[in-house]
């Protein structure tokens, strides 16, 4: 999308996507959702001097549900989306939960998100299926796809379901967690609606962050859940550094010559406004094996998009007309361990592996060795007790959204424990 377009609702339009402005609408720097980390007070003070309150998880879900319903999303689908978005916030992934509503509002206003659409099954066979998201928000289609994949895996050992013509589906890991809750291994990939990653040795971005999530069930331990972008860092992390006026580590972003960009504000320009430069693949530099992240991003693109016929953003953008859907694709794979070995033996062996990691000698005595998924599980338990942090800038945006769509503002502080 070309820059310089009108900016309704104080959103920042760029060549590759949408950013958010912070509490002061005249400030052109992007709004940065709260970083992860311990927060011991129910009402904290953010680094920019504005207050943050901890909302109850129930009110976060209800707020999302009311906004989506006011926009015209069908009740059952809005409920599914609200469940998944609130769960994402509980896991501590603040960039992909309720903070996505401002971006979704802009998509609804632009006509590129068919908020009332219902996914449909296009093909369905013994171990595979294809869904069409009908241009709607990706959560319902993605949840249905993973549920179908798990059903097939439990009956036939393996299930693979693809989704075409979809939209943003939040954090990939929440769908992998659906699989492990039912005792199977899950793999999720997705394409993106814009280009942000510069391939190794290239000058211009050609791929999105193209996430990959993988989850496996254990018996005693938390499940192994890996949820990652295929860029070195997420664009949101660069936003956070710009918000705090901090320099970037070399290797996060590059310019048109492939040289590192360490000024966060300049990096934001390369990421969102300029046609050249952007984020690096996982690895950062060729010397640090960025070709591996580049390859993983292409793998996610092939499974999430090419397999089901969804758009490849670098090509789709050139022929896209105003109002055309994003046409994002997703892929969901479920594997039943019991189809390969005796029931329970997979989970027992994974427990043994996780235990060995926990018992590995520590480089720093006070820093435990963890496996993927454990930090999110601990954060979820904490947020269930203490609530979900809502920065003042986000609260203001949500109040504005509620006013525009005539939804009640129902976010409520977490009740203090006796």
C-alpha positions as CSV (number, residue, x, y, z in Angstrom):
1,X,0.0,0.0,0.0
2,X,1.4,3.4,-0.9
3,X,2.2,5.8,1.8
4,X,0.6,9.2,1.9
5,X,-2.9,7.8,2.0
6,X,-5.6,9.3,4.2
7,X,-5.2,8.3,7.9
8,X,-8.6,7.7,9.5
9,X,-8.6,6.9,13.2
10,X,-5.0,8.1,13.5
11,X,-3.5,5.0,11.9
12,X,-0.2,5.1,10.1
13,X,-0.3,3.7,6.6
14,X,2.9,2.4,5.1
15,X,3.9,0.5,2.0
16,X,3.8,-2.9,3.7
17,X,1.1,-2.6,6.4
18,X,-0.4,-0.7,9.2
19,X,1.2,0.8,12.2
20,X,-0.4,2.5,15.2
21,X,0.2,5.9,16.7
22,X,0.7,6.3,20.4
23,X,-1.5,8.1,22.9
24,X,-0.7,11.6,21.4
25,X,-2.4,11.4,18.0
26,X,0.0,14.1,16.7
27,X,3.0,11.9,17.4
28,X,3.9,9.9,14.3
29,X,5.9,7.2,16.1
30,X,4.1,3.9,16.4
31,X,2.3,2.6,19.4
32,X,4.2,-0.2,21.0
33,X,2.3,-2.8,23.1
34,X,3.7,-3.6,26.4
35,X,6.9,-5.8,26.5
36,X,6.8,-9.1,28.2
37,X,8.2,-9.3,31.7
38,X,7.4,-9.4,35.4
39,X,4.9,-6.9,36.6
40,X,4.3,-7.0,40.3
41,X,1.8,-4.2,40.6
42,X,-1.8,-4.3,39.6
43,X,-1.5,-0.7,38.4
44,X,1.9,0.1,37.0
45,X,3.5,3.1,35.3
46,X,4.7,2.6,31.8
47,X,8.0,4.0,30.6
48,X,6.4,6.9,28.8
49,X,4.8,8.1,32.1
50,X,1.3,6.8,31.3
51,X,-0.6,4.4,33.5
52,X,-1.2,0.8,32.8
53,X,-3.9,-1.3,34.4
54,X,-4.4,-5.0,34.6
55,X,-7.7,-6.1,33.1
56,X,-9.5,-9.3,34.1
57,X,-9.2,-12.0,31.4
58,X,-13.0,-12.3,31.4
59,X,-13.4,-8.6,30.5
60,X,-10.7,-8.8,27.8
61,X,-12.6,-11.6,26.1
62,X,-15.9,-9.8,26.5
63,X,-14.5,-6.6,25.1
64,X,-13.1,-8.4,22.0
65,X,-16.4,-10.2,21.6
66,X,-18.5,-7.0,21.8
67,X,-16.3,-5.1,19.2
68,X,-16.3,-8.0,16.7
69,X,-20.0,-8.5,17.1
70,X,-20.6,-4.7,16.6
71,X,-18.6,-4.9,13.4
72,X,-21.0,-7.6,12.1
73,X,-19.1,-10.9,12.9
74,X,-21.4,-13.8,13.4
75,X,-21.9,-14.6,17.1
76,X,-20.3,-18.1,17.1
77,X,-17.4,-17.0,15.0
78,X,-16.9,-13.9,17.1
79,X,-16.9,-16.1,20.2
80,X,-14.1,-18.3,18.7
81,X,-12.0,-15.3,17.8
82,X,-12.5,-13.7,21.2
83,X,-11.5,-16.9,23.0
84,X,-8.3,-17.2,20.9
85,X,-7.3,-13.6,21.2
86,X,-7.8,-13.5,25.0
87,X,-5.9,-16.7,25.3
88,X,-3.0,-15.1,23.4
89,X,-3.0,-12.2,25.8
90,X,-3.0,-14.6,28.8
91,X,0.1,-16.3,27.3
92,X,1.9,-12.9,27.3
93,X,1.9,-12.4,23.6
94,X,0.6,-8.8,23.9
95,X,1.3,-8.0,20.2
96,X,-1.3,-10.5,19.0
97,X,-4.2,-10.3,21.4
98,X,-6.7,-7.4,22.1
99,X,-4.1,-5.0,20.7
100,X,-4.9,-6.2,17.2
101,X,-8.3,-4.6,17.2
102,X,-7.1,-1.2,15.9
103,X,-5.5,-3.0,12.9
104,X,-8.6,-5.0,12.3
105,X,-10.8,-1.9,12.4
106,X,-8.7,-0.3,9.7
107,X,-9.0,-3.4,7.6
108,X,-12.8,-3.4,8.0
109,X,-13.0,0.2,7.1
110,X,-10.8,-0.4,4.0
111,X,-13.0,-3.2,2.8
112,X,-10.2,-5.8,2.8
113,X,-11.6,-7.8,5.7
114,X,-15.0,-9.6,5.2
115,X,-15.9,-9.5,8.9
116,X,-19.2,-11.3,8.4
117,X,-17.8,-14.2,6.3
118,X,-18.1,-17.8,7.4
119,X,-15.4,-20.4,6.3
120,X,-16.5,-23.2,4.1
121,X,-15.0,-26.7,3.4
122,X,-13.9,-27.0,-0.2
123,X,-12.4,-30.5,-0.1
124,X,-12.5,-33.2,2.6
125,X,-10.9,-36.6,2.4
126,X,-9.7,-39.2,4.8
127,X,-6.5,-37.5,6.0
128,X,-6.7,-34.0,4.4
129,X,-9.0,-31.1,3.8
130,X,-9.1,-27.6,2.3
131,X,-11.0,-24.7,3.7
132,X,-11.8,-21.3,2.2
133,X,-11.7,-18.5,4.7
134,X,-13.9,-16.4,2.5
135,X,-11.8,-13.3,3.2
136,X,-12.9,-13.3,6.9
137,X,-10.8,-12.9,10.0
138,X,-8.6,-16.0,10.3
139,X,-9.3,-17.2,13.8
140,X,-12.5,-19.3,13.1
141,X,-11.1,-20.9,9.9
142,X,-7.8,-21.7,11.6
143,X,-9.5,-23.2,14.7
144,X,-11.8,-25.3,12.5
145,X,-8.8,-26.4,10.4
146,X,-6.8,-27.6,13.3
147,X,-9.8,-29.3,14.9
148,X,-10.4,-31.2,11.7
149,X,-6.7,-32.1,11.4
150,X,-6.7,-33.5,14.9
151,X,-9.9,-35.4,14.3
152,X,-8.3,-37.0,11.3
153,X,-5.1,-37.8,13.1
154,X,-6.9,-39.5,16.0
155,X,-8.7,-41.7,13.5
156,X,-6.1,-42.2,10.8
157,X,-2.8,-41.3,12.4
158,X,-2.3,-38.1,10.4
159,X,-4.4,-35.1,9.4
160,X,-3.4,-32.2,7.2
161,X,-5.7,-29.2,6.6
162,X,-5.0,-26.1,4.5
163,X,-6.8,-22.8,4.5
164,X,-6.9,-20.4,1.6
165,X,-8.3,-16.9,1.2
166,X,-8.0,-16.1,4.9
167,X,-6.8,-13.2,7.0
168,X,-4.7,-12.6,10.0
169,X,-5.1,-15.5,12.5
170,X,-3.1,-14.1,15.5
171,X,-0.4,-16.2,17.1
172,X,0.3,-19.5,15.4
173,X,1.1,-21.2,18.7
174,X,-2.5,-21.1,20.0
175,X,-3.5,-23.5,17.3
176,X,-0.5,-25.9,18.0
177,X,-1.7,-25.9,21.6
178,X,-5.2,-27.1,20.4
179,X,-3.4,-30.2,19.1
180,X,-1.5,-31.0,22.3
181,X,-4.5,-30.5,24.5
182,X,-6.0,-33.4,22.6
183,X,-2.8,-35.5,22.8
184,X,-1.3,-35.1,19.3
185,X,1.6,-33.3,17.8
186,X,0.7,-30.1,15.9
187,X,2.5,-28.1,13.2
188,X,1.2,-24.7,12.0
189,X,2.6,-22.3,9.3
190,X,1.1,-19.2,7.7
191,X,1.8,-16.8,4.9
192,X,1.5,-13.0,5.4
193,X,-0.3,-10.1,3.7
194,X,2.8,-8.0,3.3
195,X,6.5,-8.2,2.6
196,X,8.9,-7.4,5.4
197,X,11.8,-9.9,5.3
198,X,14.8,-9.2,3.0
199,X,16.2,-12.5,1.7
200,X,19.9,-13.2,2.2
201,X,21.9,-11.1,-0.2
202,X,18.8,-9.3,-1.5
203,X,18.1,-5.5,-1.4
204,X,14.3,-5.6,-1.1
205,X,11.9,-7.5,1.1
206,X,10.1,-10.4,-0.6
207,X,8.6,-12.4,2.3
208,X,6.5,-11.8,5.4
209,X,7.4,-12.9,9.0
210,X,5.9,-16.2,8.0
211,X,5.4,-17.9,11.4
212,X,6.0,-21.5,12.3
213,X,4.6,-23.2,15.4
214,X,5.2,-26.7,16.6
215,X,3.8,-28.4,19.7
216,X,4.2,-31.9,21.3
217,X,2.5,-33.3,24.4
218,X,4.3,-34.5,27.5
219,X,2.9,-36.4,30.4
220,X,4.3,-34.6,33.5
221,X,5.8,-31.5,32.0
222,X,4.3,-28.6,30.1
223,X,4.0,-29.4,26.4
224,X,6.8,-28.4,24.1
225,X,5.4,-25.4,22.2
226,X,7.7,-23.5,19.7
227,X,6.1,-20.4,18.2
228,X,8.4,-18.2,16.1
229,X,8.6,-15.8,13.3
230,X,11.2,-16.6,10.7
231,X,12.6,-13.1,10.8
232,X,15.4,-12.4,13.3
233,X,12.9,-10.4,15.4
234,X,9.3,-9.4,15.0
235,X,8.6,-5.9,13.7
236,X,6.9,-5.2,17.0
237,X,10.2,-5.5,18.8
238,X,11.7,-2.8,16.6
239,X,8.6,-0.6,17.4
240,X,9.4,-1.1,21.1
241,X,13.0,0.0,20.6
242,X,11.8,3.1,18.7
243,X,9.3,3.8,21.4
244,X,12.1,3.8,24.0
245,X,14.6,5.5,21.6
246,X,17.0,2.6,22.0
247,X,19.5,1.6,19.2
248,X,19.0,-1.8,17.6
249,X,21.5,-4.6,17.8
250,X,23.3,-5.0,14.4
251,X,21.6,-7.6,12.3
252,X,18.0,-7.0,13.0
253,X,17.3,-4.7,10.1
254,X,19.2,-3.8,6.9
255,X,19.1,-1.0,4.3
256,X,19.1,-1.3,0.5
257,X,22.8,-2.2,0.4
258,X,22.3,-5.0,3.0
259,X,24.1,-2.9,5.6
260,X,22.9,-3.1,9.2
261,X,20.5,-0.3,10.4
262,X,20.8,0.3,14.1
263,X,18.7,3.5,14.5
264,X,15.3,2.3,15.4
265,X,13.4,5.2,13.8
266,X,15.3,4.7,10.6
267,X,14.7,1.0,10.7
268,X,10.9,1.6,11.1
269,X,11.1,3.6,7.9
270,X,12.7,0.8,6.0
271,X,10.3,-1.7,7.5
272,X,7.0,0.1,6.8
273,X,7.6,2.9,4.3
274,X,10.5,2.5,2.0
275,X,10.4,-0.2,-0.8
276,X,14.0,-1.3,0.0
277,X,15.5,-2.7,3.2
278,X,13.6,-4.3,6.1
279,X,14.0,-7.1,8.6
280,X,16.6,-9.8,8.3
281,X,15.8,-13.6,8.2
282,X,16.4,-15.5,11.4
283,X,20.2,-15.5,11.8
284,X,20.6,-11.9,11.0
285,X,23.6,-11.9,8.7
286,X,25.1,-14.3,6.1
287,X,28.0,-15.0,8.5
288,X,25.4,-16.0,11.1
289,X,23.6,-18.3,8.7
290,X,20.7,-16.1,7.8
291,X,20.1,-18.5,4.8
292,X,18.5,-20.8,7.4
293,X,15.8,-18.3,8.4
294,X,15.3,-17.4,4.8
295,X,14.8,-21.1,3.9
296,X,12.4,-21.6,6.8
297,X,10.4,-18.6,5.7
298,X,10.1,-20.1,2.2
299,X,9.1,-23.4,3.7
300,X,6.3,-21.7,5.7
301,X,5.2,-19.8,2.5
302,X,5.1,-23.0,0.5
303,X,3.1,-24.9,3.1
304,X,0.9,-22.0,4.1
305,X,0.3,-20.5,0.7
306,X,1.5,-22.3,-2.4
307,X,0.0,-25.6,-1.3
308,X,-3.5,-24.2,-1.1
309,X,-3.4,-21.5,-3.8
310,X,-3.3,-18.4,-1.6
311,X,-1.5,-15.3,-2.7
312,X,2.3,-14.7,-2.5
313,X,2.4,-11.2,-1.1
314,X,5.4,-10.0,-3.3
315,X,3.4,-10.8,-6.4
316,X,-0.1,-10.3,-5.1
317,X,0.6,-6.7,-4.1
318,X,1.5,-5.8,-7.7
319,X,-1.8,-6.7,-9.1
320,X,-4.0,-6.1,-6.1
321,X,-6.9,-3.6,-6.5
322,X,-8.4,-1.5,-3.7
323,X,-10.7,-3.5,-1.6
324,X,-9.2,-6.9,-2.7
325,X,-8.9,-9.4,0.2
326,X,-5.5,-10.2,1.7
327,X,-5.8,-13.9,0.6
328,X,-3.5,-15.2,3.4
329,X,-3.0,-19.0,3.6
330,X,-2.4,-21.3,6.6
331,X,-1.4,-25.0,7.0
332,X,-2.2,-27.3,9.9
333,X,-0.7,-30.7,10.5
334,X,-1.6,-33.2,13.3
335,X,0.3,-36.4,14.1
336,X,-1.0,-39.0,16.5
337,X,2.0,-40.5,18.4
338,X,-0.1,-43.6,19.1
339,X,-0.1,-44.4,15.4
340,X,3.7,-44.8,15.5
341,X,4.3,-46.4,18.9
342,X,2.7,-47.7,22.1
343,X,0.3,-45.4,23.8
344,X,2.0,-43.1,26.3
345,X,5.5,-44.0,25.3
346,X,6.0,-40.8,23.3
347,X,4.9,-38.6,26.1
348,X,7.1,-40.5,28.6
349,X,10.2,-40.1,26.3
350,X,9.5,-36.4,25.8
351,X,9.3,-36.0,29.6
352,X,12.7,-37.6,29.9
353,X,14.1,-35.2,27.3
354,X,12.6,-32.2,29.0
355,X,13.9,-33.4,32.4
356,X,17.4,-33.7,31.0
357,X,17.3,-30.1,29.7
358,X,16.2,-28.9,33.1
359,X,19.0,-30.8,34.7
360,X,21.7,-29.4,32.4
361,X,24.5,-27.4,34.1
362,X,23.5,-23.8,34.2
363,X,25.7,-21.1,32.6
364,X,24.4,-18.7,35.3
365,X,23.3,-20.3,38.5
366,X,20.2,-18.1,38.9
367,X,19.0,-18.6,35.3
368,X,17.2,-21.9,34.8
369,X,17.3,-23.9,31.5
370,X,13.9,-23.9,30.0
371,X,12.2,-25.4,27.0
372,X,9.9,-23.8,24.5
373,X,6.4,-23.2,25.9
374,X,7.4,-23.0,29.6
375,X,7.7,-19.2,29.8
376,X,4.3,-18.7,28.3
377,X,2.7,-21.3,30.6
378,X,4.1,-19.5,33.7
379,X,3.0,-16.2,32.3
380,X,-0.5,-17.5,31.7
381,X,-0.7,-18.7,35.3
382,X,0.4,-15.3,36.6
383,X,-2.0,-13.4,34.4
384,X,-4.9,-15.6,35.5
385,X,-4.1,-14.3,39.0
386,X,-3.1,-10.7,38.3
387,X,-4.8,-9.8,35.0
388,X,-3.7,-8.7,31.5
389,X,-1.8,-5.4,31.3
390,X,-3.5,-2.8,29.2
391,X,-1.3,0.2,28.4
392,X,-3.0,3.6,28.5
393,X,-2.3,4.2,24.8
394,X,-4.1,1.0,23.9
395,X,-7.0,1.7,26.3
396,X,-7.5,5.0,24.6
397,X,-7.6,3.3,21.2
398,X,-10.1,0.7,22.4
399,X,-12.4,3.4,23.9
400,X,-12.3,5.2,20.5
401,X,-13.1,2.0,18.7
402,X,-16.0,1.3,21.0
403,X,-17.4,4.7,20.5
404,X,-17.2,4.4,16.7
405,X,-18.9,1.0,16.6
406,X,-21.3,1.7,19.4
407,X,-20.0,-1.2,21.6
408,X,-19.9,-0.8,25.4
409,X,-16.4,-0.4,26.9
410,X,-16.3,-3.2,29.4
411,X,-12.6,-3.7,30.2
412,X,-12.4,-3.9,34.0
413,X,-9.5,-4.0,36.4
414,X,-8.6,-7.3,38.0
415,X,-10.3,-7.6,41.4
416,X,-7.8,-7.5,44.2
417,X,-7.3,-10.7,46.0
418,X,-8.3,-10.8,49.7
